[in-house]
Structures are given as C-alpha cells and as structure tokens.
C-alpha cells in the first residue's frame, strides 16, 4: 500500500513538472486585436483582412519571438464591427477591456475613425491596413496609424488621370454617403477642378446599401458627362455601372479601391469592361517582400482563396506592431508606442515608416483597367511624387486598348 502511494505521488509530481514545462515553453500570451466586417455585403473583404493578420501572427509564432528574455506567443483576437461606426465603438471598448496589446483595423474609414479615440484614451496603438479617409489620422491622436496611402493621394492621381489620360472635360461624381466614399469623391472632385475641367453633377446614393440608382442616374444622364466617378464600395459600384449601361449612359466609368476588386467584375459582368479603378497599393506581384517569403502562394494554400484586396497590408500592420514590441523589448503599449512611431520596417508591401500624423511616408497608387474579366495594370505611381512628376506623367501615359481589341 505504502509503495503504491509513493508511486502515485511521484507520478503526480512528474505530471506537474511536465505541465509546468509546457507552460514555460509556451511563454507569455500577447493578444493582438483585429476588427473588420465579418458578416454582411463586404464580409469577403473583412475575411481577407483577417486572413492577412492571421498569417502574420502565425509567421511570428513560428519564428519564436523573444521579448524581455521570454518567449512570446501571439494570439489574434478578431471581432466583427459589421462596417457600422456605432458597433465599431462597442467593439473597440471590448478590445480595450480585453487588454489587447494593439489593434489591426478597422477596415472601413468610418469605423476606424469612430473607434480611434477609444483606443487613444486607452493608449492602445491602432493600425489600419485599409482605411484611407484623411480624417482618420488628422484627429491628432497619437495611437492612430495606417500602412496604406490616403485618399488625398489616390484622389489626386485619379482626378488628373480622368482629365489628362481620358481627355475628359465634363465629369460627374457620385458617392455612397460613407466617410470613405464621400472622402475619396471629394478628393477626385478637387483634383478635377484644379485642372480646369468641369464637374457637371455631384450626386449621392441613398446609402451604401442602395440597389436602385434610377433617380441619381436620370440626373447624370441629363448632364451628359464624359466620365462618371463613383466613390464607394463594390456593393454599390457594380450595380450602379450595370444600371448606367441599361439606361444607355455610355460615359466612361471610374471608381476607387473599394470597387477595384474581382467581386466588382463578377457582379457587374459585361458592364465592367473598360472600367478604370485605383488602389492605394502596389500590385501584389510587385510588392518588394511578396516574393521573399512566397506570400501569395502561402496565403492561397492556407486559406483556399485568392487575395481580395488588403490582406498584404493587414499582414504588414500586424507585423509592424510585433516589430515595435521587439524594438522596445516590451509588449506594454505605453513602452512600445514610441518605438512604433519611429519604426523602419521592411514589410511585404514595402518600407514602413510613419510621419508625425501616423500616415505611411512612402506609398504607391496603382491604376487598373477592367478587361475581359480581369484587372490589368495601367501604371504605378509613387504617391508622394505625383505632383513633382505630373508633367512628365501627362506626356507619357500608357493606355490599354478596349476589351477584346
């Protein structure tokens, strides 16, 4: 009996030591939040963002990150803000209460702007890989960052392209009423007017969930524009261009990054042919770090889907948070925030450095033409060099023949 009791005690001690060993090897768990719409009409873009962040977490954990002499395991805490600003505020407070060390997101400009002050009040860094409205980083908050160019840069390029490349003189501008759609449309309008061309109509759809555009398009048709620019999501842009063609409006159609997607082409069908669109990003195969670690191949293999839009940027947003923690040798936001502001990180998408507002210092804008069911690159422009190189750019604009020619 006594021998058996001693054996049981010994086995319990071994089990306890083994459990302790496993805990030690796992190290400290550091939570990084990710927020995007994971349900609703743009949930496929939200999942794309989430997948980019998730891959970055897994890559960091595979490397075995040491911070303050301890092995750290990163955990992605992901939430659905439904692309709704009020929901975004609730989720932001949930992230704060959950003591995340940093947040990647939100996806849309409206939700990023709405949540920003909550993170700032808690001192938690927030990095968006997709919010482009200038207001997001113009609020004077020290915790707001983005790894993608803003709408001032994207809108300026698109506005100048419309006038000088498409040789348009009469332009109509439509937005979907969101912070993103209205902000980008405003920048395009400003750029167009700066060239001396005329805005013949400025319209807004009832919401970003509208499906019937008859009233707006009747006004557009009466204005006879050379080009119609739409600021908004693919969910309104694709049906809008279809209804344009059904009403016999032959104007060139152009849109921004939220419409510059394979899903737009899928929904718009034949009406997508020759649509011009912009992305505040490099084409994936031209991203400096994409080939180094076979990003596209690994992404597609792991998630069973192609990159939709912003996944490389949410990968970099996540990675740069971790890089700042390593630089500061701390996962405490108060300690690693200064390191984040001065970071110089080689990411998938390029070099990541932030200006005093939290905007990325160097970025690119790419213009595409939708042709025969796919996106063809027209050209790539360094965002910060647009105005300096504008004259040379006007004189040598590569164009692509219409679909099927």
C-alpha distance (Angstrom), angle and dihedral (degrees) to the residues before:
residue distance angle dihedral
X1 . . .
X2 3.81 . .
X3 3.82 92.0 .
X4 3.78 90.3 50.3
X5 3.82 91.6 50.0
X6 3.81 91.3 50.2
X7 3.81 89.6 49.8
X8 3.81 91.7 51.7
X9 3.82 91.2 49.5
X10 3.79 91.4 49.2
X11 3.79 91.7 50.0
X12 3.82 90.5 50.3
X13 3.81 90.7 51.3
X14 3.80 91.1 49.8
X15 3.81 90.4 49.1
X16 3.80 91.5 49.8
X17 3.80 92.2 49.0
X18 3.79 90.2 47.7
X19 3.80 91.0 51.1
X20 3.78 90.6 48.7
X21 3.76 89.4 51.2
X22 3.78 91.4 53.8
X23 3.78 91.2 49.5
X24 3.77 92.0 50.3
X25 3.79 92.9 49.4
X26 3.78 90.9 50.7
X27 3.78 90.4 52.7
X28 3.81 125.4 -173.5
X29 3.80 117.4 -16.7
X30 3.81 113.9 -133.7
X31 3.79 117.4 -166.2
X32 3.80 120.7 -143.0
X33 3.80 116.4 -172.7
X34 3.77 127.1 -139.3
X35 3.81 123.2 -169.5
X36 3.81 128.8 -173.8
X37 3.80 139.2 127.1
X38 3.80 103.8 -74.4
X39 3.80 93.7 171.8
X40 3.78 130.1 43.0
X41 3.78 135.3 41.2
X42 3.82 98.0 -35.6
X43 3.80 97.0 36.8
X44 3.82 90.1 116.7
X45 3.82 88.3 63.5
X46 3.81 89.6 45.6
X47 3.80 91.3 52.3
X48 3.79 89.1 47.6
X49 3.81 89.1 56.0
X50 3.78 91.6 45.8
X51 3.79 91.7 50.3
X52 3.79 91.4 52.6
X53 3.79 90.9 52.4
X54 3.80 92.3 44.4
X55 3.81 92.5 52.9
X56 3.81 90.4 51.1
X57 3.81 90.7 52.0
X58 3.78 91.7 50.1
X59 3.81 92.4 47.7
X60 3.81 91.3 51.0
X61 3.80 92.4 48.7
X62 3.81 91.1 48.2
X63 3.81 89.8 56.2
X64 3.81 92.7 52.5
X65 3.82 104.2 -125.6
X66 3.81 117.5 -144.1
X67 3.80 119.2 -156.4
X68 3.80 121.8 177.1
X69 3.78 88.6 -8.5
X70 3.80 94.3 -56.4
X71 3.77 130.3 107.2
X72 3.79 109.1 -115.1
X73 3.79 126.7 -153.0
X74 3.80 115.1 -158.6
X75 3.78 120.8 -146.0
X76 3.81 124.6 -164.2
X77 3.79 113.6 -137.1
X78 3.79 107.3 -165.9
X79 3.81 129.2 -168.5
X80 3.81 137.9 -179.7
X81 3.83 116.2 -124.2
X82 3.84 92.2 177.2
X83 3.84 88.4 -134.8
X84 3.81 86.1 -79.6
X85 3.84 119.8 131.2
X86 3.81 94.7 -146.4
X87 3.79 91.9 49.9
X88 3.80 88.2 46.7
X89 3.82 90.5 58.9
X90 3.80 91.0 51.5
X91 3.80 91.7 48.6
X92 3.82 91.3 46.8
X93 3.80 90.6 55.9
X94 3.80 88.9 47.3
X95 3.81 89.1 54.3
X96 3.80 90.7 50.0
X97 3.79 92.3 48.3
X98 3.81 89.1 48.1
X99 3.81 88.9 57.0
X100 3.78 98.0 -126.0
X101 3.79 113.6 179.5
X102 3.79 93.4 -137.3
X103 3.80 142.1 -12.5
X104 3.80 131.5 -126.0
X105 3.80 108.7 -156.1
X106 2.82 163.0 -37.2
X107 3.80 105.8 -139.0
X108 3.79 102.2 -147.3
X109 3.77 126.2 52.2
X110 3.81 93.7 -124.5
X111 3.80 93.7 54.7
X112 3.81 93.4 41.8
X113 3.80 91.2 52.4
X114 3.82 92.6 45.2
X115 3.82 93.9 51.2
X116 3.80 98.3 39.7
X117 3.81 99.0 87.3
X118 3.80 92.5 49.8
X119 3.80 90.4 56.1
X120 3.80 90.9 42.8
X121 3.81 92.8 52.5
X122 3.80 88.4 53.1
X123 3.81 92.9 44.3
X124 3.82 92.7 -121.2
X125 3.84 117.5 145.7
X126 3.80 115.3 -122.3
X127 3.82 120.6 -163.7
X128 3.79 121.2 -175.7
X129 3.77 122.0 -159.2
X130 3.79 93.8 -168.3
X131 3.83 114.7 22.5
X132 3.81 106.2 110.6
X133 3.82 106.3 170.1
X134 3.84 107.9 115.6
X135 3.82 90.6 -135.4
X136 3.81 91.1 72.1
X137 3.81 93.0 72.7
X138 3.81 95.4 25.6
X139 3.81 94.4 74.7
X140 3.80 93.2 87.3
X141 3.81 93.7 -117.2
X142 3.80 115.6 149.5
X143 3.81 94.5 -149.4
X144 3.83 100.2 56.2
X145 3.81 120.1 99.9
X146 3.79 139.1 157.4
X147 3.81 132.0 -163.8
X148 3.80 95.2 -156.1
X149 3.84 131.3 71.0
X150 3.79 117.2 -97.2
X151 3.80 131.4 -117.8
X152 3.80 94.1 -95.7
X153 3.79 88.6 67.9
X154 3.80 96.3 38.4
X155 3.82 93.9 44.5
X156 3.79 93.5 47.9
X157 3.79 92.2 53.7
X158 3.81 93.7 45.5
X159 3.82 93.4 46.7
X160 3.79 92.8 51.1
X161 3.79 91.6 44.3
X162 3.80 91.3 53.4
X163 3.80 92.1 53.8
X164 3.80 103.0 35.9
X165 3.81 104.0 29.2
X166 3.79 99.3 33.3
X167 3.83 90.8 34.3
X168 3.79 90.7 -136.0
X169 3.79 121.3 164.9
X170 3.80 100.4 173.1
X171 3.81 115.0 53.7
X172 3.80 131.6 178.8
X173 3.81 119.6 -158.3
X174 3.81 125.6 -158.2
X175 3.81 128.3 -179.5
X176 3.80 133.8 -174.9
X177 3.81 97.0 -130.1
X178 3.81 95.8 -108.2
X179 3.81 123.9 123.0
X180 3.79 88.4 -110.0
X181 3.80 98.3 45.2
X182 3.78 96.3 42.7
X183 3.80 93.1 43.0
X184 3.80 94.5 52.2
X185 3.81 92.5 43.1
X186 3.83 89.7 51.8
X187 3.80 91.1 53.4
X188 3.80 93.0 48.3
X189 3.80 90.3 48.7
X190 3.80 91.1 49.4
X191 3.81 91.7 50.6
X192 3.81 92.8 47.2
X193 3.79 92.8 50.0
X194 3.80 89.8 48.1
X195 3.81 89.1 62.8
X196 3.79 93.3 53.0
X197 3.80 94.8 -108.8
X198 3.81 119.0 133.7
X199 3.80 130.2 -109.7
X200 3.81 100.8 -144.4
X201 3.82 95.3 -179.2
X202 3.80 138.0 12.8
X203 3.78 113.2 -168.7
X204 3.80 139.6 167.3
X205 3.78 129.2 -152.8
X206 3.80 118.6 -128.0
X207 3.81 90.5 -103.4
X208 3.78 142.6 -33.9
X209 3.80 86.9 -87.0
X210 3.81 96.2 55.3
X211 3.80 118.3 128.8
X212 3.81 103.0 177.0
X213 3.81 114.7 66.9
X214 3.81 99.3 168.6
X215 3.81 96.2 118.9
X216 3.80 94.6 47.9
X217 3.79 94.0 43.4
X218 3.81 93.1 48.5
X219 3.81 87.9 60.1
X220 3.80 91.2 44.6
X221 3.79 92.2 51.4
X222 3.80 91.1 51.6
X223 3.82 90.1 53.0
X224 3.85 92.6 55.9
X225 3.83 97.4 -146.1
X226 3.80 123.9 -170.9
X227 3.81 90.1 -142.6
X228 3.80 134.3 20.2
X229 3.81 115.3 -155.0
X230 3.80 119.4 -162.6
X231 3.79 122.7 -160.5
X232 3.79 107.9 -163.0
X233 3.77 148.8 67.7
X234 3.80 126.1 -47.2
X235 3.81 87.0 -110.4
X236 3.81 90.1 72.5
X237 3.81 99.7 23.9
X238 3.81 97.1 58.8
X239 3.83 97.0 51.0
X240 3.81 89.3 40.3
X241 3.80 93.9 59.5
X242 3.82 90.8 43.8
X243 3.81 90.9 54.1
X244 3.81 90.0 45.2
X245 3.78 90.7 58.8
X246 3.81 92.1 43.8
X247 3.82 88.8 55.5
X248 3.78 90.4 51.1
X249 3.81 95.9 -109.7
X250 3.81 105.0 151.8
X251 3.82 97.9 -177.6
X252 3.80 118.1 132.2
X253 3.81 109.6 -97.3
X254 3.82 122.9 -141.3
X255 3.79 132.4 176.2
X256 3.81 142.6 171.8
X257 3.78 135.6 -108.1
X258 3.81 97.8 -68.9
X259 3.79 87.5 61.6
X260 3.79 96.1 38.6
X261 3.79 93.8 92.9
X262 3.81 142.3 110.7
X263 3.82 87.6 -114.5
X264 3.82 90.5 61.3
X265 3.80 89.6 55.6
X266 3.79 91.6 46.3
X267 3.82 93.8 51.8
X268 3.82 97.7 38.2
X269 3.80 93.8 46.4
X270 3.81 114.3 179.9
X271 3.82 90.2 -1.3
X272 3.82 88.8 68.8
X273 3.81 92.3 68.0
X274 3.82 111.7 117.1
X275 3.83 94.7 4.5
X276 3.83 110.7 149.5
X277 3.80 117.0 -141.2
X278 3.80 138.8 171.3
X279 3.78 135.6 -143.3
X280 3.83 123.5 -166.9
X281 3.77 87.5 -135.2
X282 3.76 145.3 70.5
X283 3.80 119.6 -96.7
X284 3.80 105.6 -92.4
X285 3.80 93.8 -115.0
X286 3.83 89.9 54.9
X287 3.81 96.1 50.0
X288 3.83 108.0 117.6
X289 3.80 95.7 -129.9
X290 3.79 100.6 35.3
X291 3.80 95.5 89.2
X292 3.80 94.9 40.5
X293 3.80 93.8 71.5
X294 3.83 99.8 18.0
X295 3.79 89.4 -111.9
X296 3.80 98.3 172.9
X297 3.79 95.1 46.0
X298 3.80 93.3 47.0
X299 3.80 92.0 45.7
X300 3.80 94.0 51.0
X301 3.78 93.3 44.7
X302 3.80 94.2 49.4
X303 3.80 99.6 43.1
X304 3.79 100.7 27.7
X305 3.79 93.4 -129.8
X306 3.79 140.2 86.4
X307 3.80 121.9 -103.7
X308 3.79 107.3 -87.0
X309 3.80 102.3 -164.3
X310 3.82 125.7 -61.5
X311 3.82 104.8 27.1
X312 3.84 94.4 110.4
X313 3.80 89.0 53.2
X314 3.79 95.4 50.0
X315 3.81 87.1 47.3
X316 3.81 88.3 56.0
X317 3.80 93.3 42.6
X318 3.79 89.3 56.0
X319 3.79 93.9 42.9
X320 3.79 93.7 50.1
X321 3.82 91.1 53.0
X322 3.79 88.7 54.7
X323 3.82 91.8 44.3
X324 3.81 90.0 53.9
X325 3.81 90.6 51.0
X326 3.80 89.7 51.8
X327 3.80 91.4 47.5
X328 3.80 91.8 51.2
X329 3.82 92.0 38.7
X330 3.80 87.8 -132.3
X331 3.80 140.2 91.2
X332 3.82 91.1 -154.1
X333 3.84 106.4 113.6
X334 3.80 91.5 -142.4
X335 3.80 89.8 56.9
X336 3.80 101.4 40.2
X337 3.83 98.0 40.2
X338 3.85 92.8 82.7
X339 3.82 89.0 50.8
X340 3.80 89.7 51.3
X341 3.80 92.3 53.0
X342 3.82 90.8 54.1
X343 3.81 97.4 37.3
X344 3.80 122.9 138.3
X345 3.79 105.1 -169.2
X346 3.79 130.4 170.7
X347 3.79 103.3 -137.9
X348 3.76 137.6 177.1
X349 3.81 89.8 -97.7
X350 3.81 96.4 43.1
X351 3.77 139.1 -85.4
X352 3.79 113.8 -15.3
X353 3.79 118.8 -150.7
X354 3.78 126.0 145.1
X355 3.79 130.4 -137.3
X356 3.84 120.3 -138.3
X357 3.82 91.5 -84.3
X358 3.80 93.7 52.0
X359 3.80 96.7 -104.7
X360 3.77 118.9 134.7
X361 3.80 110.9 -99.2
X362 3.78 97.2 -143.1
X363 3.77 124.7 34.4
X364 3.77 142.3 145.1
X365 3.79 136.6 -132.5
X366 3.81 119.6 -151.9
X367 3.78 125.7 -161.9
X368 3.79 119.3 -150.3
X369 3.76 137.1 -172.6
X370 3.79 119.7 -146.6
X371 3.78 106.9 -130.1
X372 3.78 132.0 170.7
X373 3.80 94.3 -21.5
X374 3.79 99.2 -42.6
X375 3.80 143.9 77.4
X376 3.82 114.5 -103.8
X377 3.80 119.5 -166.0
X378 3.80 114.2 -119.3
X379 3.79 96.2 -178.1
X380 3.79 144.9 -44.3
X381 3.79 123.5 -121.5
X382 3.80 128.3 -168.3
X383 3.79 101.5 -122.2
X384 3.79 97.0 -140.8
X385 3.81 92.7 50.3
X386 3.79 99.0 51.7
X387 3.78 100.0 105.5
X388 3.80 94.8 38.7
X389 3.79 92.8 53.7
X390 3.79 98.1 33.2
X391 3.79 97.2 108.4
X392 3.81 93.8 51.9
X393 3.79 89.1 42.8
X394 3.82 92.0 54.4
X395 3.77 91.1 53.1
X396 3.79 96.2 50.8
X397 3.80 110.5 34.9
X398 3.80 113.0 157.1
X399 3.76 112.1 -135.4
X400 3.79 132.0 -167.0
X401 3.79 124.3 -140.8
X402 3.82 117.9 -112.2
X403 3.79 116.5 -84.6
X404 3.77 113.9 -71.4
X405 3.82 96.3 16.0
